[in-house]
Amino acid sequence: MIHTVEKRDGRIVGYNEEKIKAAIRKAMLATELGEDESLIQKISDRIGMNGEERMTVEDIQDRVEFELMKSSRKDVAKRYIAYRDKRSIARKAKTRDMFLEIINAKNNDITRENANMNTDSPAGMMMKFSTETTKPFVDDYLLSAEAKDAVKNNYIHIHDKDYYPTKSLTCVQHPLDRILQNGFVAGHGESRPAKRIETASVIACISMETAQNEMHGGQAIPAFDFYLAPYVRSSYIEEIKNLEDLTGQDLKELYDIEIKDFLKKELDGLDGKERMMQHAINKTVGRVHQAMEAFIHNMNTIHSRGGNQVVFSSVNYGTDTSAEGRCVIRELLNSTYEGVGNGATAIFPIQIWKKKRGVSYLPEDPNYDLYRLACKVSARRFFPNFLNLDATFNQNDDWKENDPKRYVHEVATMGCRTRVFENRFGEKTSIGRGNLSFTTINIVRIALEVMNIEDSQRRIDKFFEKLDNVLEITAKQLDDRYQFQKTALAKQFPLLMGSLWNHASLLKPTDSIEKVINQGTLGIGFIGLAEALIALTGKHHGESEEAQKLGIQIVSYMRDRANDFSNRYSHNYSILATPAEGLSGKFTKVDRKTFGEIPGVTDKNYYTNSNHLPVYYHCSPRHKAKIEAPYHDLTRGGHIFYVEIDGDATHNEEAIMQIVDLMDKYNIGYGSVNHNRNHCPHCGYENADKNQSACPKCGSQFETIQRITGYLVGTTDRWNSGKLAELHDRVVHDHE
């Protein structure tokens, strides 16, 4: 006798004979003789009584066919078989249509989910085939029923769901010194320790490329200047040794001589060892410049993830005040300013200037000259972004000015905004750690469900009640994914678990990664605070003090619950100001279909990223900073503040410095400046004219650099409809 049925998606449900009866009846009604209730009951009884205790849907349907073929109603059997075939084709049709769109390089939101991925290439197509067929597997076999319902009902979005079965982690801040000093083995290749700046530069690239193929998120170097500084000195010593070989002199006293700054100077007027030292410095600076050029070039051309995507890379720098560290910073900035190829702006790595009083911000600071250079470069090339180490939540009591390894105690970030610093299970640092996974909550959906409650207090109370329920589901889903991730073996991630992740070097290849991954974070993200506030109060947080007060209350509540979850599940939960790209329009489409077009809420093709003011809202940079600043302390999983400026910024580094000043004044953690930049790929001509699409010199079509979430793209051809709509709505933040 049949008791349970195994469905096609693997779920086990109770046997229900009414479903068999309904299917046979439907087939009978499609014939001339119509239905025969007694035959329906007879076949149903025979299958139910003679079947095994648990049967699959397909086995049961096979028996229905067999019983119908044995009966006098062969006509019904034919209809039933045709019905089954039609249902089978229908189940496959969605996958077929999706595959055809990928095959035919259709420009839609499936193929344009990630602007950094070329899904038109064979490798990109294979990636999308894999992605779109893996997600249903995750839904059916790896998610709890509660989490699956939350996804289905548009309450949450599980990021990188296609990578879920791989057990991979999201991102990591590379402790590059471990690799440069010790070399590494990853897969089929190995690297020896670096001895000169050129090698160090290449190993930095290889480290990020290799780790990118072991993870599903970005790769960052937290202290690029500190890590590469020793190889400036070793390259300088190499140049001195070349002079020894050339002249036959003993110049060992110049090896470790104090050098105030590595700057190229004319040799005229110099003689003896002073001339030789300056010659070696000049040669070294040239080598560092070429190494930085190569680094930037490689990060824009080396492909990862099956060859369809460049490495999503970031580098943090700015606080090494040694002559060698300053040389690395200066030449990286100079190379960035010059551009790649025919003077184009480099898309990667995302560069992040670490701003700190006493080090790299005020005129009396040792790296102030480099800070001004960074602002000049950002005015032309969008990068570097600016990380505020002086923000109260970015400080570390263990940081000491004279500590040669003070960078260990400095926060670093991923270019898109992901931040990892606080740690319940080890040292407070960004290095050797990263995000494990994150899931975003659609707070607009929750607000829409309660917006018609007339009593305002009851409306807000109901919102928080529903939010709390979704937070519980999200925290449990993230823990479920963690429990799955921790079963991975160290050998599955040879570089990550061999050299990069903190304490992972203690693992044997066949050990699970459980002992070490709790150093990472689990991110609870959110999207659409502005739209949620409009639904709840009629205005967003830039327009109304009441809305701003409620916005801070909402995100504070999420932060407090994340702390509760950290205690309950023993993880590093954090709240993330989600950088929505592929997600930008997904939530909105579903909510508009359910609730209709509501002004200010569902009337656009996107929801506003996290806690940002809407891109269409006209205000000054100061007002934007004042409103968004309080959310940075609450979103320690990651955040970003950006300002849109008008005109040609290339000769206006002061405009960039004013934005950094706002960050300093309002306790903002991380920020960047957006502006318009046209580049001609044919002749290299550039300008900032928004009304020009073609080069006035040679007539070639301009490439226009745009920032999509935290990174740049040189074309909007790969942007999805939601992000294109958002781009169209962006307005300049005018000065007061």
C-alpha positions in Angstrom: 0.0 0.0 0.0 1.3 3.4 -0.9 1.9 5.8 2.1 4.3 8.4 0.7 5.2 9.9 -2.6 8.6 11.2 -3.7 8.1 14.2 -5.9 10.3 15.3 -8.8 12.1 17.9 -6.6 12.9 15.3 -4.0 10.3 16.2 -1.4 8.4 13.5 0.4 4.6 14.0 0.7 1.7 11.9 1.8 -0.1 9.8 -0.8 -3.3 11.4 -2.2 -5.4 9.2 -4.5 -7.5 12.2 -5.5 -4.6 13.4 -7.7 -4.7 10.1 -9.6 -8.4 10.3 -10.0 -8.2 13.9 -11.3 -5.6 13.1 -13.9 -7.6 10.1 -15.2 -10.8 12.1 -15.2 -9.1 14.9 -17.2 -8.0 12.4 -19.9 -11.5 10.8 -20.1 -13.2 14.2 -20.6 -11.0 14.7 -23.6 -12.5 11.6 -25.3 -15.8 11.0 -27.1 -17.1 8.5 -24.5 -16.4 10.9 -21.6 -15.7 9.9 -18.0 -16.4 6.6 -16.2 -16.4 7.1 -12.5 -16.4 3.4 -11.6 -13.3 2.7 -13.7 -11.6 5.7 -12.2 -12.2 4.3 -8.7 -11.2 0.8 -9.7 -7.8 1.9 -11.1 -7.2 4.2 -8.2 -7.9 1.5 -5.7 -5.7 -1.0 -7.5 -2.7 1.3 -7.6 -3.1 2.5 -4.0 -3.5 -1.1 -2.6 -0.8 -2.8 -4.7 1.8 -0.1 -4.7 5.0 0.0 -2.6 5.1 1.9 0.7 7.0 4.8 -1.0 6.8 5.4 -4.7 8.0 8.2 -7.1 5.6 10.3 -9.1 6.9 8.7 -12.3 6.4 5.2 -11.1 2.8 5.9 -10.1 2.1 7.5 -13.5 3.6 4.5 -15.2 1.1 2.2 -13.3 -1.8 4.5 -14.3 -0.8 4.0 -18.0 -0.5 0.3 -17.5 -3.9 0.0 -15.9 -5.6 2.1 -18.6 -4.0 0.1 -21.4 -5.3 -3.1 -19.7 -8.8 -1.7 -19.6 -11.3 -1.3 -22.4 -10.6 2.5 -22.5 -7.5 2.5 -24.8 -8.7 5.9 -25.9 -8.2 7.3 -22.4 -4.7 5.7 -22.2 -3.7 7.6 -25.4 -5.0 10.8 -24.0 -3.3 10.2 -20.6 0.1 9.5 -22.3 -0.2 12.6 -24.5 -1.0 14.6 -21.4 2.1 13.3 -19.6 4.3 14.2 -22.6 2.8 17.6 -22.8 3.5 18.2 -19.1 7.0 17.0 -19.5 7.7 19.4 -22.3 6.1 22.2 -20.3 8.5 21.6 -17.4 11.4 21.7 -19.8 10.2 24.7 -21.8 11.3 27.4 -19.3 14.9 26.0 -19.3 14.9 25.7 -23.0 13.7 29.3 -23.6 16.3 30.5 -21.1 19.1 28.5 -22.8 18.1 29.9 -26.2 18.3 33.4 -24.9 21.9 32.7 -23.7 22.8 30.9 -27.0 21.5 33.8 -29.1 23.3 36.4 -26.9 20.0 38.1 -26.0 20.4 41.3 -24.1 18.2 40.8 -21.0 18.4 40.7 -17.2 19.4 37.0 -17.2 22.4 37.6 -19.4 23.2 41.0 -17.9 23.0 40.1 -14.2 26.7 41.0 -13.7 28.2 43.9 -15.7 31.7 42.5 -15.1 30.8 39.3 -16.9 30.8 38.8 -20.7 28.0 36.3 -21.2 28.3 36.5 -24.9 31.6 34.6 -24.9 31.7 30.8 -24.9 33.1 30.8 -21.3 30.4 33.3 -20.2 27.7 31.2 -21.8 28.9 28.1 -20.0 28.9 30.1 -16.8 25.3 31.2 -17.3 24.1 27.7 -18.3 25.7 26.4 -15.0 24.3 29.3 -13.0 20.7 29.1 -14.1 20.5 25.3 -13.8 22.2 25.2 -10.3 19.8 27.7 -8.7 16.8 25.4 -8.9 18.9 22.6 -7.4 19.7 24.8 -4.4 16.0 25.6 -4.0 14.9 22.0 -4.1 17.7 20.3 -2.1 19.6 22.8 0.0 17.1 25.4 1.3 14.7 24.8 4.1 11.0 25.1 3.3 10.9 28.3 5.3 13.8 29.9 3.4 12.5 28.7 0.0 9.1 30.3 0.7 10.8 33.6 1.7 12.6 33.6 -1.6 9.5 32.7 -3.5 7.5 35.4 -1.8 10.1 38.1 -2.5 11.2 38.7 1.1 14.8 37.7 0.7 17.5 37.2 -2.0 20.3 34.7 -1.4 23.4 36.1 -3.1 25.6 33.9 -5.2 23.1 31.1 -4.9 24.6 29.4 -7.9 27.8 28.9 -5.9 26.0 27.5 -2.9 26.6 23.8 -3.8 30.4 24.4 -4.2 30.7 25.3 -0.4 32.9 28.3 -1.5 33.2 31.4 0.6 32.6 35.0 -0.6 35.8 37.0 -0.3 39.1 37.5 1.5 41.6 40.1 2.3 45.0 38.7 1.2 47.9 38.6 3.6 50.2 39.0 0.7 53.3 39.0 2.8 52.8 35.3 3.6 53.0 34.5 -0.1 55.7 37.0 -1.0 58.0 35.7 1.7 57.2 32.0 1.5 55.8 31.3 -2.0 52.8 29.1 -2.4 51.5 26.0 -4.0 48.0 26.1 -5.6 46.7 23.3 -7.8 49.2 22.4 -10.4 51.6 25.3 -10.1 53.8 26.9 -7.4 55.5 30.2 -6.8 58.8 30.8 -5.2 59.3 33.7 -2.7 59.7 37.2 -4.3 63.1 38.9 -4.5 62.4 42.0 -6.6 59.5 44.4 -7.2 58.6 43.0 -10.6 58.1 39.5 -9.1 56.2 40.8 -6.1 53.8 42.6 -8.5 53.2 39.5 -10.5 52.6 37.3 -7.5 50.1 39.9 -6.2 48.2 39.3 -9.4 48.5 35.6 -9.3 47.3 35.5 -5.7 44.1 37.3 -6.5 43.5 35.4 -9.8 44.0 32.0 -8.1 41.8 32.8 -5.1 39.1 34.2 -7.4 38.7 30.7 -8.9 38.3 29.2 -5.4 35.7 31.7 -4.2 32.5 33.4 -5.5 33.3 37.0 -4.4 35.9 39.6 -4.6 39.6 39.6 -3.8 41.4 42.4 -1.9 44.9 43.3 -0.7 44.6 45.2 2.6 48.0 46.9 2.8 49.4 47.0 -0.7 52.0 49.6 0.1 53.4 47.8 3.2 53.5 44.4 1.5 55.4 45.6 -1.6 57.7 48.1 0.2 60.5 45.6 1.1 60.9 44.7 -2.6 61.6 48.4 -3.5 64.6 48.2 -1.2 65.7 44.8 -2.5 65.4 46.1 -6.1 67.5 49.2 -5.1 70.2 46.9 -3.6 70.1 44.9 -6.8 70.9 48.2 -8.7 73.7 49.0 -6.4 75.1 45.5 -7.0 74.9 46.1 -10.7 77.1 49.2 -10.1 79.5 47.2 -8.1 79.9 44.7 -11.0 80.3 47.6 -13.4 82.9 49.7 -11.4 84.5 47.0 -9.3 83.9 49.1 -6.2 82.6 47.9 -2.8 79.3 49.8 -2.3 77.9 47.7 0.6 77.5 50.8 2.8 74.8 52.0 0.3 72.7 48.8 0.7 70.9 49.9 3.9 71.6 53.6 3.8 68.7 55.8 4.9 66.8 57.1 1.9 64.3 59.9 2.7 62.3 59.4 -0.5 62.6 57.5 -3.8 62.5 60.4 -6.3 64.0 60.6 -9.7 66.6 63.4 -9.9 69.2 64.6 -12.4 72.7 63.3 -11.9 74.4 66.5 -12.9 76.4 68.0 -10.1 76.6 64.7 -8.2 79.7 62.6 -8.0 81.1 59.6 -6.1 78.9 57.4 -4.1 76.2 60.1 -4.0 75.9 59.9 -7.8 75.8 56.1 -7.7 73.1 56.1 -5.0 70.9 58.5 -7.0 71.5 56.5 -10.2 70.3 53.3 -8.3 67.3 55.3 -7.0 66.4 56.5 -10.5 66.6 53.0 -11.9 64.6 51.6 -9.0 61.8 54.2 -9.4 61.6 53.3 -13.1 61.3 49.6 -12.2 58.6 50.3 -9.6 56.7 52.3 -12.1 56.8 49.5 -14.7 55.9 47.0 -12.0 52.8 49.1 -11.1 51.9 49.5 -14.8 52.2 45.7 -15.2 50.1 45.1 -12.1 47.2 47.4 -13.3 47.5 45.9 -16.9 47.4 42.4 -15.6 44.4 43.0 -13.3 42.5 44.3 -16.3 43.4 41.5 -18.6 43.9 38.3 -16.6 40.7 36.3 -16.7 39.3 34.1 -14.0 36.1 32.0 -13.5 36.4 30.0 -16.7 37.9 32.8 -18.7 34.9 35.1 -18.9 35.6 37.6 -16.2 38.5 39.7 -15.0 39.3 39.4 -11.3 37.1 41.5 -9.1 40.1 43.0 -7.3 40.8 45.8 -4.8 43.9 47.2 -3.2 44.0 49.3 0.0 47.0 51.7 0.6 48.0 55.1 1.9 49.4 54.7 5.4 53.0 53.4 4.8 55.2 56.4 5.4 58.5 54.7 4.6 60.4 55.9 1.6 59.8 52.5 0.0 56.1 52.4 0.8 55.7 55.9 -0.5 57.4 54.9 -3.7 54.9 52.1 -4.2 52.0 54.4 -3.6 53.3 57.2 -5.8 54.0 55.0 -8.8 50.7 53.1 -8.5 48.9 56.5 -8.6 51.1 57.8 -11.4 50.4 54.7 -13.5 46.7 54.9 -12.7 46.6 58.5 -13.8 48.3 57.7 -17.1 45.7 55.0 -17.9 46.0 51.7 -19.7 46.3 50.9 -23.4 45.5 54.1 -25.3 45.0 56.1 -22.1 41.9 54.3 -21.0 40.7 54.3 -17.3 41.6 51.1 -15.6 38.4 49.3 -14.4 40.4 47.1 -11.9 41.8 47.0 -9.3 39.4 49.1 -7.3 41.8 51.4 -5.4 41.1 52.5 -1.9 43.1 55.3 -0.2 43.3 54.8 3.6 42.8 58.3 5.1 44.1 58.9 8.6 45.0 62.0 10.6 48.6 62.1 11.5 49.5 59.9 8.5 47.8 60.8 5.3 45.2 63.6 5.5 46.4 66.9 7.0 49.0 69.2 5.5 51.5 68.4 8.2 51.1 64.6 7.7 54.0 62.7 6.1 51.8 61.3 3.3 49.8 64.5 2.6 51.5 65.1 -0.7 50.4 61.6 -1.8 46.9 62.3 -0.5 46.7 65.3 -2.8 48.0 63.1 -5.7 45.4 60.5 -4.9 42.7 63.2 -5.1 44.1 64.4 -8.5 44.0 60.8 -9.8 40.5 60.2 -8.5 39.4 63.4 -10.3 40.4 61.9 -13.6 40.2 58.1 -13.0 37.4 57.7 -10.4 39.9 55.8 -8.2 41.0 55.7 -5.6 37.9 55.6 -3.3 38.5 56.8 0.2 38.4 54.8 3.4 38.1 56.8 6.6 40.3 55.2 9.3 39.4 58.1 11.6 35.7 57.1 11.7 34.9 56.0 15.3 33.9 52.5 14.2 37.0 52.1 12.0 39.5 52.6 14.8 41.5 49.9 16.7 43.0 50.5 20.1 46.0 48.3 19.1 47.0 50.7 16.3 50.3 52.4 17.2 52.0 55.0 15.0 55.5 53.5 15.4 54.4 49.9 14.9 55.9 48.6 11.6 53.0 46.3 11.3 50.3 48.8 12.3 48.4 47.9 9.1 47.3 44.7 10.8 45.1 46.9 13.0 43.7 49.0 10.1 40.4 48.3 8.6 40.4 47.4 4.9 37.5 47.1 2.5 36.5 45.5 -0.7 35.9 48.0 -3.4 32.2 47.2 -3.7 31.8 48.0 0.0 32.2 44.7 1.9 33.8 45.4 5.3 35.2 42.8 7.7 36.9 44.0 10.9 35.2 43.1 14.3 35.7 39.5 15.3 34.2 37.5 18.1 36.5 34.6 17.5 40.0 36.1 17.1 41.9 39.3 16.4 40.2 42.4 15.3 41.6 42.8 11.8 40.6 42.7 8.2 43.6 40.6 7.1 43.1 36.9 6.3 39.4 37.1 6.7 36.3 37.8 4.6 32.6 37.4 4.2 31.3 33.8 4.1 27.9 34.5 2.5 25.2 37.1 2.6 21.5 37.4 2.0 19.4 40.6 1.4 16.0 41.4 2.9 13.5 43.3 0.8 12.3 45.7 3.4 10.1 47.5 0.8 7.9 44.3 0.5 7.3 44.3 4.3 6.4 48.0 4.2 4.0 47.5 1.3 2.1 44.8 3.3 1.3 47.2 6.1 1.1 50.6 4.4 -2.7 50.6 4.3 -3.0 50.3 8.1 -4.5 53.7 9.0 -3.2 54.0 12.5 0.4 55.1 12.1 1.7 53.5 15.3 0.0 50.2 14.6 1.4 50.3 11.0 5.0 50.8 12.3 4.5 48.1 15.0 3.2 45.6 12.4 6.2 46.5 10.1 8.7 45.6 12.9 6.8 42.4 13.7 7.0 41.3 10.1 10.6 42.5 9.8 11.6 40.4 12.9 10.1 37.3 11.3 12.1 37.8 8.1 15.3 38.5 10.1 14.8 35.2 11.9 14.4 33.3 8.6 17.5 35.1 7.2 19.7 34.4 10.1 18.7 30.7 10.1 19.2 30.4 6.3 22.7 31.9 6.7 23.5 29.5 9.5 22.2 26.6 7.3 24.6 27.7 4.6 27.4 28.0 7.1 26.8 24.4 8.3 27.0 23.3 4.7 30.1 25.3 3.9 32.0 24.1 6.9 31.9 20.5 5.6 34.2 21.4 2.7 37.8 20.0 2.8 40.8 22.2 3.0 42.1 20.6 -0.3 39.2 22.0 -2.2 40.6 25.5 -1.7 44.4 25.0 -2.0 45.5 28.6 -2.0 42.8 30.0 0.3 43.2 27.3 2.9 46.9 26.9 2.4 48.2 30.5 2.6 45.4 33.1 2.9 42.7 32.4 5.5 43.8 32.9 9.1 44.9 29.7 10.9 44.0 27.6 7.8 47.7 26.6 7.4 47.2 24.4 10.4 44.7 22.2 8.5 45.6 19.0 6.7 44.3 18.7 3.1 41.7 16.2 4.2 40.5 18.2 7.2 37.2 20.1 7.0 37.4 23.9 7.1 35.1 24.0 10.1 37.8 25.0 12.6 38.7 28.2 10.8 35.9 29.7 8.8 34.1 31.2 11.8 36.7 34.0 11.6 34.5 35.2 8.7 31.2 37.1 8.7 27.7 36.3 7.7 26.0 39.4 6.1 22.4 40.4 6.5 21.8 42.9 3.8 18.8 45.2 3.0 17.6 47.2 0.0 15.1 50.0 -0.5 15.1 51.9 2.8 14.0 55.1 0.9 11.0 53.3 -0.7 10.1 51.5 2.5 10.0 54.9 4.3 7.8 56.4 1.6 5.4 53.5 2.0 5.3 53.9 5.8 5.4 57.7 6.2 4.8 59.3 2.8 8.4 60.6 2.5 11.9 59.3 2.4 14.7 60.1 4.9 16.1 62.9 2.9 12.8 64.8 2.9 11.6 64.3 6.4 13.1 64.2 9.9 10.3 61.8 10.9 11.3 59.4 8.1 15.0 59.7 9.0 14.3 58.9 12.6 12.3 55.8 11.5 15.0 54.8 9.1 17.7 54.9 11.8 15.3 53.0 14.0 14.8 50.3 11.4 18.5 49.7 10.7 19.4 50.0 14.4 16.9 47.2 15.1 18.4 45.1 12.4 21.9 45.7 13.9 20.6 44.7 17.4 19.1 41.6 16.0 22.3 40.7 14.2 24.1 40.9 17.6 21.5 38.6 19.1 22.0 36.1 16.2 25.8 36.3 16.8 25.2 35.2 20.4 22.6 32.5 19.5 24.4 30.9 16.6 28.0 31.8 17.6 28.9 33.6 14.3 30.0 37.0 13.2 26.7 38.3 11.9 26.8 41.9 10.5 24.4 44.2 8.7 25.4 45.0 5.1 24.2 48.0 3.1 23.6 45.8 0.0 25.3 46.8 -3.3 22.4 45.7 -5.4 23.3 45.1 -9.1 21.5 42.0 -10.4 19.0 42.4 -7.6 18.3 46.0 -8.4 15.1 45.4 -10.4 14.2 41.9 -9.4 12.4 42.7 -6.1 10.7 45.7 -7.8 9.1 43.7 -10.6 7.5 41.2 -8.4 6.3 43.8 -5.9 4.8 45.9 -8.6 2.9 42.9 -10.0 1.5 42.2 -6.5 0.8 45.7 -5.2 0.5 47.7 -8.4 2.3 50.9 -9.3 2.7 53.0 -6.2 4.2 56.5 -6.6 7.7 56.7 -5.0 7.7 53.0 -4.2 7.1 50.7 -7.1 6.8 53.2 -10.0 10.4 52.7 -11.1 12.4 49.7 -12.3 14.6 49.5 -9.3 14.7 50.0 -5.5 17.3 52.4 -4.1 20.5 50.6 -2.8 20.4 50.0 0.9 20.2 53.3 3.0 21.1 55.7 0.2 19.0 58.7 -0.7 17.2 58.1 -4.0 19.4 58.8 -7.0 16.8 61.2 -8.4 16.7 63.3 -5.2 18.2 66.8 -5.7 20.3 67.8 -2.7 23.8 69.1 -1.7 26.7 66.8 -0.9 26.5 68.1 2.7 22.9 67.1 3.1 23.5 63.7 1.6 26.4 63.2 3.9 24.4 64.3 7.0 21.5 61.9 6.2 23.5 58.8 5.2 26.3 59.1 7.8 24.5 57.6 10.8 23.9 54.4 8.9 27.6 53.6 8.4 28.1 52.8 12.1 25.1 50.5 11.9 26.1 48.7 8.7 29.5 47.3 9.7 29.2 44.5 7.2 29.9 47.2 4.5 28.7 50.6 3.3 29.6 53.4 0.9 28.8 57.1 0.5 29.1 58.6 -3.0 28.6 62.0 -4.5 27.8 62.9 -8.1 29.6 66.0 -9.3 29.2 67.9 -12.5 31.7 69.2 -15.1 35.3 68.2 -15.8 36.8 67.1 -12.5 40.3 66.5 -13.9 41.6 69.9 -12.9 39.7 70.1 -9.7 41.3 67.9 -7.0 39.9 70.3 -4.5 36.4 69.0 -5.3 37.5 65.5 -4.3 39.1 66.8 -1.1 35.9 68.5 -0.1 34.0 65.2 -0.3 36.7 63.6 1.9 36.3 66.5 4.3 32.6 65.7 4.5 33.4 62.1 5.3 35.7 63.3 8.1 33.2 65.7 9.5 30.2 63.4 9.6 32.0 60.2 10.6 31.5 58.4 7.3 33.4 55.2 6.8 33.9 54.8 3.1 33.1 57.0 0.1 33.7 57.8 -3.5 33.0 60.5 -6.1 31.2 59.9 -9.4 31.6 62.2 -12.4 31.3 62.0 -16.2 34.3 60.9 -18.3 34.3 60.1 -22.0 37.2 58.3 -23.6 37.9 57.7 -27.2 39.4 54.2 -27.6 40.8 55.1 -31.1 42.8 58.3 -30.5 42.7 58.5 -26.7 40.9 61.9 -26.5 39.0 62.5 -23.3 36.4 65.0 -22.1 33.5 65.3 -19.6 30.7 66.5 -22.0 27.5 64.5 -21.2 26.0 65.6 -24.5 28.7 64.1 -26.7 28.6 60.4 -27.7 31.3 60.6 -30.4 34.9 61.9 -30.3 35.2 65.4 -31.8 38.7 64.6 -33.0 38.3 61.4 -34.9 34.6 60.6 -34.8 34.9 57.3 -33.0 32.2 56.3 -30.5 33.1 57.3 -27.0 33.4 54.9 -24.1 31.8 56.5 -21.0 33.1 55.3 -17.7 30.4 54.7 -15.1 30.3 53.4 -11.5 27.7 50.7 -11.2 27.8 49.7 -7.5 31.3 50.1 -6.2 33.2 49.3 -9.3 33.6 50.9 -12.8 32.5 49.8 -16.2 33.5 51.2 -19.5 30.2 50.4 -21.2 26.6 50.1 -20.2 26.0 47.3 -22.8 26.1 44.7 -20.0 23.9 46.6 -17.5 20.5 45.1 -16.6 17.3 47.1 -17.0 17.1 48.0 -13.3 20.6 49.6 -13.2 20.0 51.3 -16.6 16.9 52.9 -15.2 18.8 54.0 -12.1 21.6 55.4 -14.2 19.1 57.4 -16.2 17.6 58.9 -13.0 20.9 60.0 -11.4 21.3 63.7 -10.7 24.2 65.8 -9.7 24.6 66.8 -6.0 24.7 70.5 -6.2 26.7 72.6 -3.7 24.7 74.8 -1.3 
